Amino acid sequence: MSKRLRKETSKKISKKKAILISIISIFALIIAIGGIYVVNLSSKVDRVEINREDIKDNGQEPAKEEADITNIALFGTDKSGTDSTASDSIMIATINHVKGELKLSSIMRDTTMEVQGYGEQNINDVIMLGGPALSMKAINTNFNLQIDKFIQVNLGNLPIVIDKLGGVEIEVTNEEIQFINSYIAGLDKMNGSNTSPITSAGIHNLNGTQAAAYCRIRYTSGRDFKRTERQRDVLSALFEKFKDVSITEVPGVITELLPLVKTNLTNTEILSISTKVLGIKNKTIQQARFPEDEDLTSGFENGYYRMRINREATTNKMHKFIYSLE
């Protein structure tokens, strides 16, 4: 059993985890807009075979709205060589092809839940115990979901991909300036780059390094809760940017991105998802984060940081958001 001791003062995010979620988003967008290219270049993707029936929540009846949607679990990890690390970015991408909706929901990385064969675990550690299959099974059984598709990414040259798209438009607040510049300096030192700092609050077109730094910010008001919101904001900004990419540029972006991707999506599913997303006229991404503030308590227990949740309330709210329930 793998557990990580968490001291709040010593929590450090790997430099390579800057904007893992953004690379997931671009892959999802490529699927949506350039599915045929993904199929043609699919040999570059690390395909993983899993038992889909085994990971579903077979103890509960699926929601009747399940047939109306496609859910994809998104895991952001930092894998170096043979060493696996936690998934500090965990999201569910939802495509409702009946109501024409696109949604993105974050699951807080320290959410504590029961995991088959391992007892209580924080959700971000589960991927180290049994890969994406066990992570999906834990999410499904704790929240009565039926997710059987995933995308897992390891951050490599994501800033290059963002720069290739011309950056992302993000509003930076006064409170965020000192932190974003600190992270920019750290990334520059690591990469041997020289990036301009952000000198004023307001809307900025962030380049790859600046966007990476923005998504790492977690010490402002809202702390890690706000960080998940920043990640979703970058997703939405990338979505808007990618919609305007010239069709001639799509293959180049795909070629750089696909080697960083691990998934169990088949070519048929990629084309199916592409068709569904392209059929949605209003492509604005709706956002949510679970658990909500009123449904959690957190703190250290015997040296481990735990986020205890009201599972019933969180499940109900998650279903309401994902399935568009009244």
LUMFI-244657 format. One line per 4 residues: their letters; for each residue x, y, z of N, C-alpha, C. Coordinates in pm, whole numbers. Example, Ala and Ser with C-alpha at 12.3 -4.5 7.8 and 13.67 -1.06 7.14 Angstrom:
2
AS> 1319,-569,780,1230,-450,780,1320,-330,780 | 1285,-225,708,1367,-106,714,1290,3,787;
! end
This chain:
326
MSKR> 85,-118,0,0,0,0,89,124,0 | 57,221,-86,141,339,-97,70,460,-40 | 132,524,58,77,646,114,189,750,123 | 151,874,104,252,979,109,225,1070,227;
LRKE> 332,1092,305,322,1182,418,311,1324,366 | 209,1394,412,187,1530,364,207,1630,475 | 306,1711,468,325,1824,556,290,1949,476 | 195,2028,523,145,2139,443,257,2236,408;
TSKK> 351,2256,499,458,2351,473,559,2298,373 | 556,2167,347,654,2109,256,592,2052,131 | 463,2079,108,399,2032,-13,463,2105,-132 | 516,2030,-223,578,2089,-339,524,2024,-464;
ISKK> 492,2104,-563,443,2052,-689,564,2036,-780 | 576,1920,-843,684,1898,-939,680,2008,-1044 | 797,2053,-1084,804,2158,-1184,737,2116,-1314 | 736,1985,-1340,674,1939,-1464,523,1931,-1456;
KAIL> 465,1960,-1337,320,1950,-1323,252,2084,-1347 | 321,2176,-1408,273,2312,-1419,133,2322,-1474 | 107,2266,-1591,-28,2273,-1646,-66,2143,-1714 | -59,2037,-1638,-96,1906,-1690,-236,1908,-1749;
ISII> -324,1979,-1680,-463,1976,-1726,-478,2040,-1863 | -391,2134,-1896,-402,2200,-2025,-371,2104,-2140 | -273,2016,-2119,-241,1921,-2224,-356,1824,-2245 | -424,1790,-2135,-543,1706,-2147,-646,1779,-2231;
SIFA> -662,1907,-2204,-764,1984,-2274,-736,1990,-2423 | -611,2012,-2460,-580,2021,-2602,-608,1888,-2670 | -574,1778,-2603,-602,1647,-2663,-751,1630,-2684 | -830,1669,-2582,-975,1659,-2596,-1026,1745,-2711;
LIIA> -966,1863,-2726,-1008,1952,-2833,-967,1897,-2969 | -849,1836,-2974,-805,1775,-3099,-901,1664,-3139 | -942,1585,-3039,-1041,1481,-3065,-1168,1543,-3124 | -1208,1657,-3064,-1333,1720,-3105,-1325,1781,-3244;
IGGI> -1210,1840,-3277,-1202,1918,-3400,-1126,1843,-3510 | -1031,1762,-3472,-950,1696,-3573,-944,1547,-3556 | -1057,1485,-3531,-1060,1342,-3503,-992,1258,-3608 | -1009,1293,-3734,-952,1212,-3841,-801,1213,-3834;
YVVN> -742,1326,-3793,-597,1332,-3780,-548,1243,-3667 | -625,1241,-3556,-588,1157,-3443,-585,1011,-3486 | -684,970,-3564,-687,832,-3611,-565,802,-3697 | -531,892,-3787,-419,870,-3877,-286,864,-3802;
LSSK> -276,935,-3689,-152,940,-3613,-160,862,-3483 | -262,775,-3471,-289,710,-3343,-179,617,-3296 | -88,579,-3385,22,492,-3344,113,562,-3244 | 106,693,-3237,189,768,-3144,134,765,-3001;
VDRV> 8,723,-2985,-56,723,-2855,-24,594,-2781 | -4,603,-2650,16,486,-2566,-121,430,-2530 | -162,324,-2600,-294,266,-2578,-289,166,-2464 | -388,172,-2375,-395,84,-2259,-525,4,-2264;
EINR> -514,-126,-2252,-632,-212,-2250,-677,-233,-2105 | -804,-210,-2079,-857,-234,-1944,-991,-306,-1956 | -1030,-373,-1848,-1160,-439,-1843,-1265,-334,-1806 | -1338,-289,-1903,-1430,-177,-1880,-1546,-215,-1787;
EDIK> -1594,-335,-1797,-1705,-376,-1712,-1662,-384,-1565 | -1538,-422,-1542,-1489,-439,-1405,-1479,-307,-1330 | -1456,-196,-1402,-1435,-69,-1333,-1563,10,-1311 | -1673,-33,-1370,-1799,39,-1351,-1859,9,-1215;
DNGQ> -1952,94,-1172,-2021,71,-1045,-2137,-23,-1071 | -2108,-152,-1061,-2210,-252,-1090,-2305,-277,-973 | -2277,-208,-861,-2364,-224,-744,-2485,-133,-747 | -2490,-42,-843,-2601,52,-854,-2653,54,-997;
EPAK> -2780,86,-1009,-2838,102,-1142,-2782,228,-1206 | -2738,222,-1332,-2689,342,-1398,-2799,448,-1407 | -2761,573,-1401,-2859,680,-1418,-2922,667,-1555 | -3054,694,-1562,-3124,676,-1689,-3071,773,-1796;
EEAD> -3004,881,-1751,-2949,978,-1845,-2813,934,-1900 | -2762,820,-1854,-2629,773,-1893,-2615,762,-2044 | -2720,719,-2111,-2714,700,-2257,-2701,832,-2332 | -2732,943,-2265,-2730,1073,-2331,-2591,1136,-2331;
ITNI> -2497,1080,-2256,-2369,1149,-2237,-2250,1057,-2261 | -2135,1121,-2278,-2006,1053,-2278,-1921,1118,-2170 | -1875,1038,-2075,-1786,1087,-1970,-1645,1033,-1994 | -1546,1119,-1978,-1407,1077,-1991,-1331,1125,-1868;
ALFG> -1265,1033,-1799,-1182,1070,-1684,-1049,1125,-1735 | -1005,1236,-1677,-882,1303,-1716,-784,1300,-1599 | -667,1241,-1620,-566,1231,-1515,-438,1300,-1560 | -390,1393,-1477,-263,1459,-1503,-158,1407,-1408;
TDKS> -52,1345,-1460,54,1288,-1377,189,1335,-1426 | 290,1309,-1344,428,1341,-1381,507,1213,-1369 | 529,1148,-1482,599,1019,-1480,737,1035,-1542 | 838,1000,-1464,975,1010,-1510,1035,871,-1513;
GTDS> 1070,821,-1632,1124,686,-1641,1019,584,-1602 | 1053,499,-1504,961,396,-1459,889,435,-1332 | 915,555,-1281,856,599,-1156,720,663,-1181 | 617,611,-1117,483,668,-1129,459,766,-1017;
TASD> 383,868,-1043,350,966,-940,199,984,-933 | 156,1059,-834,14,1080,-811,-49,1162,-923 | -180,1151,-933,-255,1231,-1032,-310,1353,-960 | -234,1461,-963,-274,1582,-892,-375,1664,-969;
SIMI> -401,1630,-1093,-510,1690,-1170,-607,1579,-1206 | -729,1587,-1153,-831,1484,-1177,-959,1554,-1218 | -1006,1524,-1337,-1128,1587,-1386,-1214,1487,-1461 | -1339,1526,-1482,-1431,1449,-1565,-1480,1541,-1676;
ATIN> -1452,1502,-1800,-1504,1576,-1915,-1635,1511,-1958 | -1740,1591,-1971,-1873,1540,-2003,-1923,1600,-2134 | -1967,1514,-2224,-2028,1557,-2350,-2172,1509,-2349 | -2265,1602,-2340,-2407,1566,-2347,-2452,1591,-2491;
HVKG> -2462,1483,-2568,-2491,1497,-2710,-2640,1507,-2739 | -2724,1502,-2635,-2867,1523,-2652,-2902,1669,-2626 | -2850,1721,-2515,-2877,1861,-2480,-2774,1957,-2537 | -2670,1904,-2599,-2570,1990,-2660,-2488,2066,-2559;
ELKL> -2430,1996,-2461,-2354,2061,-2354,-2216,1999,-2341 | -2119,2083,-2308,-1984,2040,-2273,-1956,2083,-2130 | -1905,1990,-2047,-1885,2020,-1906,-1749,1968,-1859 | -1697,2033,-1757,-1571,1993,-1698,-1582,2006,-1547;
SSIM> -1563,1895,-1476,-1572,1898,-1330,-1442,1847,-1268 | -1392,1919,-1170,-1271,1880,-1098,-1308,1798,-974 | -1225,1700,-943,-1235,1630,-815,-1111,1668,-735 | -1133,1720,-616,-1021,1764,-534,-925,1648,-508;
RDTT> -798,1672,-525,-699,1565,-523,-686,1496,-387 | -719,1566,-278,-707,1507,-145,-836,1443,-96 | -936,1430,-185,-1061,1366,-146,-1034,1223,-99 | -1076,1192,23,-1053,1060,81,-1172,970,52;
MEVQ> -1143,849,2,-1250,758,-33,-1207,614,-12 | -1305,525,-12,-1277,383,0,-1234,328,-136 | -1124,253,-136,-1071,196,-258,-1061,45,-242 | -1122,-27,-333,-1126,-173,-323,-985,-231,-312;
GYGE> -962,-307,-205,-834,-371,-183,-732,-288,-110 | -761,-158,-89,-663,-68,-28,-719,16,86 | -847,1,118,-905,79,225,-914,226,191 | -896,312,289,-906,457,267,-780,510,197;
QNIN> -804,585,91,-695,647,17,-741,784,-32 | -647,875,-48,-676,1000,-117,-675,971,-267 | -770,1028,-338,-792,991,-476,-669,1011,-564 | -584,1111,-535,-469,1131,-623,-364,1023,-610;
DVIM> -365,948,-498,-268,840,-479,-311,710,-545 | -438,697,-579,-492,569,-626,-427,525,-756 | -392,617,-842,-333,582,-971,-200,511,-953 | -129,539,-842,-3,471,-816,-25,328,-770;
LGGP> -144,299,-719,-174,166,-668,-226,72,-776 | -301,125,-870,-361,38,-970,-386,105,-1104 | -313,214,-1131,-327,279,-1259,-461,347,-1279 | -487,394,-1401,-615,463,-1429,-736,374,-1410;
ALSM> -721,243,-1426,-836,153,-1409,-886,159,-1265 | -795,151,-1168,-836,156,-1028,-888,294,-991 | -829,398,-1048,-877,535,-1022,-1020,551,-1070 | -1050,502,-1190,-1187,511,-1241,-1282,427,-1157;
KAIN> -1238,309,-1116,-1323,224,-1034,-1355,292,-901 | -1255,358,-841,-1277,429,-715,-1377,543,-733 | -1361,620,-839,-1453,730,-867,-1594,676,-891 | -1604,570,-969,-1734,513,-1002,-1807,459,-879;
TNFN> -1737,380,-798,-1803,316,-685,-1834,414,-572 | -1755,521,-560,-1782,618,-455,-1889,719,-495 | -1904,743,-627,-1999,844,-672,-2105,788,-766 | -2121,656,-771,-2222,592,-853,-2219,642,-997;
LQID> -2101,630,-1058,-2083,667,-1198,-2045,544,-1279 | -2040,559,-1411,-2012,446,-1500,-1902,484,-1600 | -1803,557,-1556,-1697,604,-1644,-1606,488,-1683 | -1583,469,-1814,-1494,363,-1858,-1393,411,-1963;
KFIQ> -1380,542,-1978,-1285,599,-2073,-1194,697,-1999 | -1067,701,-2037,-975,792,-1969,-871,847,-2065 | -816,959,-2027,-698,1016,-2091,-601,1051,-1978 | -479,1001,-1987,-375,1033,-1888,-260,1099,-1962;
VNLG> -206,1205,-1906,-98,1275,-1974,19,1300,-1880 | 136,1305,-1939,257,1344,-1869,308,1471,-1936 | 334,1572,-1856,376,1701,-1910,519,1695,-1960 | 539,1733,-2084,673,1742,-2139,694,1880,-2197;
NLPI> 648,1898,-2319,670,2026,-2387,540,2104,-2405 | 453,2096,-2303,325,2165,-2314,338,2314,-2343 | 430,2386,-2275,443,2529,-2308,466,2552,-2457 | 537,2461,-2524,561,2476,-2668,430,2466,-2744;
VIDK> 343,2372,-2700,214,2355,-2766,129,2480,-2748 | 128,2535,-2626,51,2656,-2601,104,2772,-2684 | 237,2783,-2691,296,2889,-2773,260,2869,-2920 | 248,2744,-2961,212,2715,-3100,73,2767,-3132;
LGGV> -13,2770,-3029,-149,2821,-3047,-157,2972,-3024 | -44,3034,-2991,-43,3179,-2972,-78,3224,-2833 | -69,3132,-2733,-98,3169,-2595,-246,3160,-2561 | -278,3192,-2435,-417,3189,-2389,-450,3318,-2316;
EIEV> -571,3365,-2333,-614,3490,-2271,-671,3464,-2133 | -604,3516,-2030,-641,3492,-1891,-636,3624,-1813 | -732,3642,-1722,-729,3759,-1634,-648,3727,-1509 | -545,3807,-1482,-459,3790,-1366,-492,3898,-1264;
TNEE> -513,3861,-1138,-548,3957,-1034,-422,4009,-963 | -440,4117,-888,-329,4172,-810,-273,4068,-713 | -360,3988,-653,-318,3888,-556,-233,3779,-621 | -254,3756,-749,-184,3647,-817,-49,3688,-874;
IQFI> -24,3818,-889,95,3864,-961,225,3812,-900 | 242,3827,-768,369,3786,-708,393,3636,-724 | 287,3558,-716,301,3413,-725,330,3368,-868 | 260,3427,-964,284,3387,-1102,426,3420,-1144;
NSYI> 476,3536,-1099,612,3575,-1135,717,3487,-1068 | 688,3443,-947,778,3351,-879,788,3219,-954 | 674,3168,-999,674,3042,-1073,736,3060,-1211 | 715,3176,-1273,778,3203,-1403,929,3196,-1389;
AGLD> 981,3257,-1282,1126,3257,-1261,1178,3115,-1242 | 1102,3033,-1168,1143,2895,-1145,1144,2813,-1273 | 1042,2832,-1356,1035,2760,-1483,1145,2805,-1579 | 1174,2936,-1578,1282,2986,-1662,1416,2926,-1622;
KMNG> 1438,2916,-1492,1564,2859,-1443,1576,2713,-1486 | 1466,2639,-1479,1467,2499,-1517,1487,2480,-1667 | 1421,2565,-1747,1420,2547,-1892,1525,2629,-1965 | 1595,2716,-1892,1693,2802,-1956,1629,2906,-2044;
SNTS> 1506,2942,-2011,1433,3041,-2090,1436,3177,-2021 | 1382,3277,-2088,1378,3413,-2035,1242,3472,-2066 | 1151,3463,-1969,1012,3502,-1990,981,3633,-1919 | 906,3717,-1985,869,3846,-1925,775,3824,-1806;
PITS> 795,3897,-1696,703,3886,-1583,572,3957,-1612 | 472,3929,-1531,345,4000,-1540,354,4119,-1446 | 338,4238,-1498,361,4359,-1419,234,4429,-1373 | 119,4387,-1422,-5,4454,-1383,-121,4357,-1387;
AGIH> -222,4387,-1307,-343,4305,-1308,-422,4335,-1435 | -502,4239,-1476,-584,4259,-1594,-579,4138,-1685 | -636,4151,-1803,-639,4042,-1900,-509,4040,-1979 | -443,3925,-1980,-316,3909,-2051,-325,3788,-2143;
NLNG> -252,3795,-2253,-235,3678,-2338,-110,3606,-2289 | -129,3500,-2209,-17,3430,-2146,47,3333,-2244 | 181,3335,-2250,250,3235,-2330,260,3105,-2252 | 328,3006,-2306,332,2875,-2243,386,2876,-2101;
TQAA> 499,2943,-2080,559,2948,-1947,471,3025,-1850 | 416,3137,-1894,328,3216,-1807,202,3139,-1770 | 144,3068,-1866,25,2989,-1838,58,2875,-1743 | 176,2815,-1760,219,2709,-1668,230,2763,-1526;
AYCR> 289,2880,-1514,304,2942,-1383,168,2976,-1322 | 77,3025,-1404,-56,3062,-1356,-128,2943,-1296 | -119,2829,-1362,-191,2712,-1315,-130,2650,-1190 | -10,2690,-1153,55,2635,-1034,17,2714,-908;
IRYT> -38,2832,-925,-67,2918,-809,-167,2851,-716 | -131,2842,-587,-222,2778,-492,-223,2846,-356 | -149,2957,-339,-138,3019,-207,-215,3150,-195 | -303,3178,-288,-391,3293,-277,-516,3251,-201;
SGRD> -610,3342,-190,-740,3307,-130,-800,3191,-208 | -850,3092,-134,-907,2975,-199,-809,2862,-216 | -680,2890,-206,-573,2790,-208,-594,2686,-316 | -594,2557,-281,-601,2452,-383,-736,2451,-454;
FKRT> -842,2498,-388,-973,2507,-452,-966,2605,-570 | -900,2717,-546,-886,2818,-651,-795,2769,-763 | -695,2686,-727,-606,2634,-830,-683,2548,-931 | -776,2466,-882,-855,2385,-976,-937,2474,-1068;
ERQR> -982,2588,-1015,-1058,2682,-1099,-967,2742,-1206 | -842,2773,-1168,-749,2827,-1267,-724,2726,-1378 | -711,2600,-1341,-689,2496,-1441,-807,2489,-1537 | -929,2498,-1483,-1046,2492,-1570,-1056,2617,-1658;
DVLS> -1013,2733,-1604,-1014,2856,-1683,-918,2845,-1801 | -802,2785,-1777,-707,2766,-1886,-764,2670,-1990 | -834,2566,-1942,-901,2474,-2033,-997,2549,-2125 | -1080,2632,-2064,-1181,2705,-2142,-1114,2800,-2240;
ALFE> -1006,2867,-2195,-936,2959,-2283,-872,2885,-2400 | -816,2768,-2372,-759,2686,-2478,-865,2639,-2576 | -980,2606,-2521,-1090,2562,-2606,-1127,2671,-2705 | -1141,2794,-2654,-1177,2905,-2741,-1068,2929,-2846;
KFKD> -942,2916,-2803,-831,2941,-2895,-824,2833,-3003 | -843,2709,-2961,-828,2599,-3055,-939,2596,-3159 | -1055,2651,-3124,-1165,2655,-3221,-1127,2736,-3344 | -1032,2830,-3327,-995,2918,-3437,-869,2874,-3509;
VSIT> -812,2758,-3468,-691,2710,-3532,-720,2670,-3676 | -632,2709,-3765,-647,2670,-3905,-635,2520,-3918 | -713,2463,-4006,-711,2319,-4026,-573,2272,-4068 | -494,2360,-4129,-359,2322,-4171,-263,2313,-4053;
EVPG> -299,2377,-3940,-213,2373,-3823,-239,2254,-3733 | -357,2192,-3746,-396,2084,-3656,-297,1968,-3655 | -252,1918,-3773,-159,1804,-3768,-31,1833,-3691 | 21,1955,-3701,144,1990,-3631,127,1985,-3481;
VITE> 14,2038,-3431,-14,2035,-3289,-31,1891,-3241 | -102,1812,-3318,-126,1673,-3283,5,1595,-3273 | 93,1616,-3370,219,1544,-3373,300,1568,-3247 | 297,1691,-3196,371,1723,-3073,303,1668,-2950;
LLPL> 173,1657,-2953,97,1621,-2834,83,1471,-2811 | 54,1396,-2915,16,1256,-2897,118,1169,-2823 | 248,1189,-2840,342,1104,-2765,332,1121,-2614 | 264,1225,-2567,251,1249,-2424,125,1187,-2366;
VKTN> 46,1120,-2450,-88,1077,-2411,-96,926,-2389 | -167,886,-2283,-203,747,-2259,-355,741,-2249 | -418,646,-2318,-564,640,-2318,-611,500,-2355 | -737,471,-2325,-799,347,-2372,-903,374,-2480;
LTNT> -910,498,-2529,-1002,531,-2636,-960,462,-2765 | -1054,400,-2832,-1028,336,-2960,-1043,439,-3072 | -996,405,-3191,-1013,494,-3305,-1161,521,-3332 | -1243,418,-3317,-1387,434,-3338,-1445,533,-3240;
EILS> -1403,522,-3113,-1454,614,-3011,-1407,756,-3037 | -1283,771,-3082,-1232,905,-3114,-1319,970,-3222 | -1349,896,-3326,-1433,951,-3432,-1575,979,-3383 | -1628,890,-3298,-1762,910,-3244,-1768,1035,-3158;
ISTK> -1669,1052,-3071,-1664,1171,-2984,-1649,1296,-3069 | -1565,1288,-3173,-1547,1403,-3262,-1680,1446,-3322 | -1754,1350,-3370,-1883,1379,-3432,-1979,1444,-3334 | -1982,1391,-3211,-2074,1444,-3110,-2039,1589,-3073;
VLGI> -1909,1615,-3052,-1869,1751,-3013,-1890,1849,-3127 | -1857,1806,-3248,-1877,1895,-3362,-2024,1928,-3384 | -2113,1840,-3334,-2256,1864,-3348,-2312,1957,-3244 | -2230,1997,-3147,-2275,2088,-3042,-2247,2231,-3087;
KNKT> -2352,2307,-3107,-2335,2442,-3159,-2280,2537,-3055 | -2328,2525,-2932,-2277,2611,-2825,-2168,2536,-2751 | -2043,2566,-2779,-1931,2491,-2725,-1868,2556,-2602 | -1943,2637,-2531,-1893,2693,-2405,-1887,2582,-2300;
IQQA> -1776,2576,-2228,-1757,2471,-2129,-1815,2514,-1994 | -1907,2435,-1941,-1960,2458,-1806,-1865,2393,-1705 | -1847,2459,-1589,-1748,2413,-1492,-1810,2385,-1356 | -1746,2291,-1283,-1786,2263,-1145,-1668,2201,-1072;
RFPE> -1674,2202,-938,-1571,2140,-856,-1635,2063,-743 | -1587,1941,-721,-1640,1856,-614,-1527,1801,-528 | -1552,1789,-395,-1674,1827,-323,-1683,1979,-309 | -1805,2028,-285,-1824,2169,-257,-1787,2198,-112;
DEDL> -1763,2325,-81,-1711,2364,51,-1794,2309,167 | -1926,2316,154,-2012,2276,265,-2018,2125,285 | -1958,2051,192,-1965,1905,199,-1832,1841,237 | -1743,1917,298,-1613,1861,332,-1558,1916,463;
TSGF> -1471,1838,524,-1387,1881,635,-1248,1826,605 | -1144,1899,642,-1010,1854,609,-913,1882,722 | -805,1808,723,-703,1825,826,-610,1706,829 | -511,1711,917,-414,1603,928,-464,1497,1026;
ENGY> -448,1373,985,-484,1260,1070,-365,1164,1074 | -301,1158,1189,-184,1071,1203,-79,1098,1097 | -58,1226,1068,45,1266,973,2,1269,829 | -121,1228,798,-169,1227,661,-278,1333,645;
YRMR> -273,1404,533,-375,1505,507,-497,1438,445 | -611,1456,507,-734,1394,460,-841,1499,432 | -922,1476,329,-1038,1558,301,-1160,1467,311 | -1228,1476,425,-1348,1395,448,-1468,1463,381;
INRE> -1550,1383,314,-1661,1444,241,-1793,1381,280 | -1899,1458,258,-2034,1404,266,-2059,1338,131 | -2042,1206,126,-2044,1137,-2,-2181,1142,-68 | -2288,1129,12,-2422,1131,-46,-2452,1266,-109;
ATTN> -2420,1374,-35,-2446,1508,-88,-2361,1535,-212 | -2234,1494,-207,-2145,1517,-320,-2191,1437,-442 | -2232,1313,-421,-2281,1231,-531,-2404,1294,-595 | -2497,1341,-512,-2619,1404,-565,-2586,1527,-648;
KMHK> -2494,1610,-599,-2458,1732,-670,-2381,1701,-798 | -2296,1601,-789,-2219,1560,-907,-2313,1509,-1016 | -2412,1428,-978,-2508,1376,-1075,-2592,1489,-1135 | -2630,1582,-1050,-2711,1695,-1099,-2635,1773,-1205;
FIYS> -2504,1793,-1183,-2423,1867,-1279,-2397,1785,-1404 | -2348,1664,-1387,-2308,1582,-1502,-2427,1545,-1590 | -2538,1508,-1526,-2654,1459,-1602,-2757,1567,-1630 | -2726,1692,-1594,-2817,1806,-1620,-2954,1782,-1557;
LE> -2953,1736,-1431,-3078,1709,-1361,-3133,1837,-1302 | -3264,1845,-1293,-3328,1964,-1235,-3324,1957,-1083;
! end
